[in-house]
């Protein structure tokens, strides 16, 4: 039997992205509380995206750092004659989930960094000096990614294709948190900061003695900056890695709902 069986686990992803992770947790017997802390919407100003799509032949690479970037870029790309990237334009993806989202749309991934963080992208692209790169992403995307590419000599067009905004407070999720949970999962810095915004002064009390699971180092940094420990961080910064690491943690720790960790 899975060590996650009977565990109450909070998923803080946006509601449309929570389904697959919820199903994977439930398949291992967990009781899942979906408590969205983020939502997404198309860019307020679509013109920069349209211009970039119209000029795709000028780019050596298009770099995608998230599934949402793929999803929101797909719509303007579909309006382009042929609805596809021009021949000769290479594609990079940060992470297997992003690569899978591209593959679903028939887009081949030419490069992916070994470590699934944006600052590692230049290592995967090779020599980009003087080459134009398109980076379609969220309005709150990490500036370090752009800086790393520009330091490598690339000419980067950093284009907002979607906005990440705080979700509205889910009353059922809040009630479940108050009743007590075993673990809470975070998959981006914005899931952390928005949770604190939603819960306010109650955050520390509601997360007391709860296992905090982070998908990777960037998210872990945000968790610690908010004043909380990180109990789980997978070596592979993916949803599957997070799931396996959370199960491994509970296999070695006896704790009940909001109980003492030992």
C-alpha positions in Angstrom: 0.0 0.0 0.0 1.2 3.5 -0.8 2.5 5.7 2.0 0.2 8.4 0.6 -2.9 6.3 1.3 -5.2 8.3 3.5 -3.0 11.4 3.5 -4.7 14.7 3.1 -2.7 16.6 0.4 -3.3 20.1 -0.8 -2.7 21.0 -4.4 -2.2 24.8 -5.0 -1.9 24.7 -8.8 -4.5 26.5 -11.0 -7.7 24.5 -11.3 -7.2 23.6 -15.0 -3.7 22.3 -14.2 -4.5 20.4 -11.0 -6.4 17.6 -12.6 -3.5 15.3 -13.6 -1.7 15.7 -10.4 -4.8 15.2 -8.4 -5.5 11.9 -10.3 -1.9 10.7 -9.7 -2.2 11.4 -5.9 -5.6 9.8 -5.7 -4.3 6.7 -7.6 -1.9 6.3 -4.6 -4.7 6.6 -2.1 -4.3 10.3 -1.1 -7.2 12.5 -0.2 -6.7 15.6 -2.4 -7.8 19.1 -1.6 -7.6 21.4 -4.6 -6.9 24.9 -3.3 -6.0 27.0 -6.4 -3.8 30.0 -5.5 -3.2 31.1 -9.1 -5.2 31.8 -12.2 -4.1 32.7 -15.8 -5.4 34.8 -18.5 -4.3 36.0 -22.0 -2.0 39.1 -22.2 -3.8 42.4 -21.8 -2.0 43.7 -24.9 -1.9 41.0 -27.6 -0.1 43.2 -30.1 3.5 42.2 -29.1 2.6 38.6 -29.4 1.1 39.1 -32.8 4.2 41.0 -34.0 6.5 38.2 -32.8 4.4 35.5 -34.4 4.4 37.4 -37.7 8.2 37.7 -37.6 9.0 34.2 -36.5 11.4 33.7 -39.4 13.7 36.1 -37.7 14.2 33.9 -34.7 16.8 31.2 -34.2 15.0 29.8 -31.1 11.7 30.0 -29.4 12.1 29.2 -25.7 9.2 27.9 -23.6 9.5 27.8 -19.8 6.1 26.5 -18.9 3.0 24.6 -20.1 1.0 27.9 -19.8 3.4 29.6 -22.2 2.8 26.9 -24.7 -0.9 27.0 -24.2 -1.2 30.8 -24.6 1.3 31.0 -27.5 -0.6 28.3 -29.5 -3.6 30.5 -30.1 -1.8 33.3 -32.0 0.4 30.7 -33.7 -2.7 29.0 -35.1 -3.7 32.3 -36.8 -0.4 32.3 -38.7 -0.6 31.0 -42.3 -0.1 27.2 -41.9 -0.5 27.5 -38.2 3.1 26.3 -37.5 6.6 27.5 -36.7 8.6 28.2 -39.9 11.3 25.7 -40.9 14.7 26.5 -39.3 13.3 27.9 -36.1 14.4 25.7 -33.2 12.4 25.1 -30.0 13.6 24.8 -26.4 11.6 23.6 -23.5 12.2 23.8 -19.7 11.0 20.5 -18.3 9.3 17.4 -19.5 5.8 18.7 -19.0 6.5 21.7 -21.2 8.0 19.4 -23.8 5.0 17.2 -23.7 2.7 20.2 -24.2 4.6 21.1 -27.3 4.6 17.5 -28.6 0.8 17.4 -28.2 0.7 20.4 -30.6 3.1 18.8 -33.1 6.0 21.0 -32.2 9.4 19.2 -32.0 11.6 20.1 -29.1 15.3 20.6 -30.1 16.8 21.3 -26.7 16.0 21.0 -23.0 18.3 21.8 -20.1 19.3 19.0 -17.8 18.1 20.9 -14.8 14.6 22.2 -15.3 15.1 25.8 -14.4 15.2 28.8 -16.8 18.7 29.9 -16.0 20.1 26.6 -17.3 18.7 27.2 -20.8 21.8 28.7 -22.4 23.8 25.5 -21.6 21.3 23.6 -23.7 21.2 25.9 -26.7 24.9 26.1 -27.6 26.4 29.2 -29.1 23.6 31.9 -29.2 25.8 34.9 -29.7 24.1 37.4 -31.9 21.1 35.2 -32.5 17.5 36.3 -31.9 15.5 34.4 -29.4 11.8 34.7 -28.6 10.8 34.1 -25.0 7.0 34.0 -24.7 6.0 33.8 -21.0 4.2 35.1 -18.0 4.3 38.7 -17.0 5.9 37.6 -13.7 8.5 35.3 -15.3 11.9 35.3 -13.6 14.2 38.0 -14.9 17.1 35.7 -14.3 16.2 33.7 -17.4 16.4 36.7 -19.7 19.6 37.8 -18.0 21.2 34.4 -18.5 20.4 34.3 -22.2 21.6 37.9 -22.8 24.8 37.2 -20.9 25.3 34.3 -23.3 25.1 36.9 -26.1 21.6 36.2 -27.3 19.3 39.0 -28.6 16.2 38.2 -26.5 12.6 39.4 -27.2 10.9 38.9 -23.9 7.1 38.8 -24.7 4.2 38.5 -22.3 1.7 36.0 -23.6 -0.2 35.5 -20.4 -0.8 37.0 -17.0 -0.6 35.0 -13.7 -3.0 36.4 -11.2 -4.1 35.4 -7.7 -7.1 33.0 -7.6 -10.2 33.8 -5.6 -10.4 32.2 -2.2 -12.0 28.7 -2.4 -14.2 28.3 0.7 -14.2 24.5 0.5 -10.5 24.4 0.3 -10.2 26.8 3.2 -12.5 24.6 5.3 -10.4 21.6 4.6 -7.2 23.5 5.6 -8.8 24.5 8.8 -9.8 20.9 9.5 -6.1 19.8 9.1 -4.0 18.4 6.3 -0.9 16.3 6.0 0.9 18.0 3.2 0.8 21.0 0.9 2.4 21.1 -2.5 3.9 24.1 -4.3 4.9 24.2 -8.0 6.0 27.8 -8.5 6.9 30.9 -6.5 3.5 32.4 -7.3 1.7 29.5 -5.7 3.5 30.4 -2.5 3.1 34.1 -2.5 -0.5 33.9 -3.5 -1.3 31.4 -0.8 0.1 33.8 1.8 -2.0 36.6 0.2 -5.2 34.4 0.4 -4.7 33.2 3.9 -3.1 36.3 5.4 -2.4 36.2 9.1 -3.8 32.6 9.3 -1.1 31.2 7.0 1.4 30.2 9.7 -1.2 28.6 11.9 -2.8 26.6 9.1 0.6 25.3 7.8 1.9 24.5 11.3 3.1 20.8 11.4 2.1 20.4 7.7 4.6 18.8 5.3 5.6 21.4 2.8 6.6 19.9 -0.6 8.3 22.0 -3.3 8.8 21.1 -7.0 12.3 22.6 -7.1 14.9 25.1 -5.9 13.3 28.3 -7.2 10.0 27.4 -5.5 11.8 26.3 -2.3 13.5 29.7 -2.2 10.1 31.4 -2.2 8.8 29.1 0.5 11.7 29.9 2.8 11.4 33.6 2.0 7.8 33.3 3.2 9.1 31.9 6.5 8.3 28.2 6.1 10.5 25.1 6.0 10.8 22.8 3.0 10.4 19.1 3.9 10.3 17.7 0.4 12.1 18.7 -2.8 12.7 16.2 -5.6 16.0 15.8 -7.5 13.9 15.7 -10.6 11.9 18.9 -10.7 8.8 17.5 -12.3 5.3 16.6 -11.1 6.2 12.9 -11.1 9.3 13.7 -9.1 7.3 15.6 -6.6 4.8 12.8 -6.3 7.5 10.2 -5.7 9.4 12.3 -3.3 6.3 13.0 -1.2 5.5 9.3 -1.0 9.1 8.6 0.0 8.9 11.2 2.7 5.7 9.7 4.2 7.2 6.2 4.0 9.8 7.3 6.4 7.8 9.6 8.7 4.9 8.6 10.9 2.4 11.5 11.1 -1.4 11.9 11.1 -3.4 14.8 9.8 -1.6 17.9 11.0 0.2 15.7 13.5 3.7 15.8 14.8 6.4 15.0 12.3 8.8 12.4 13.5 
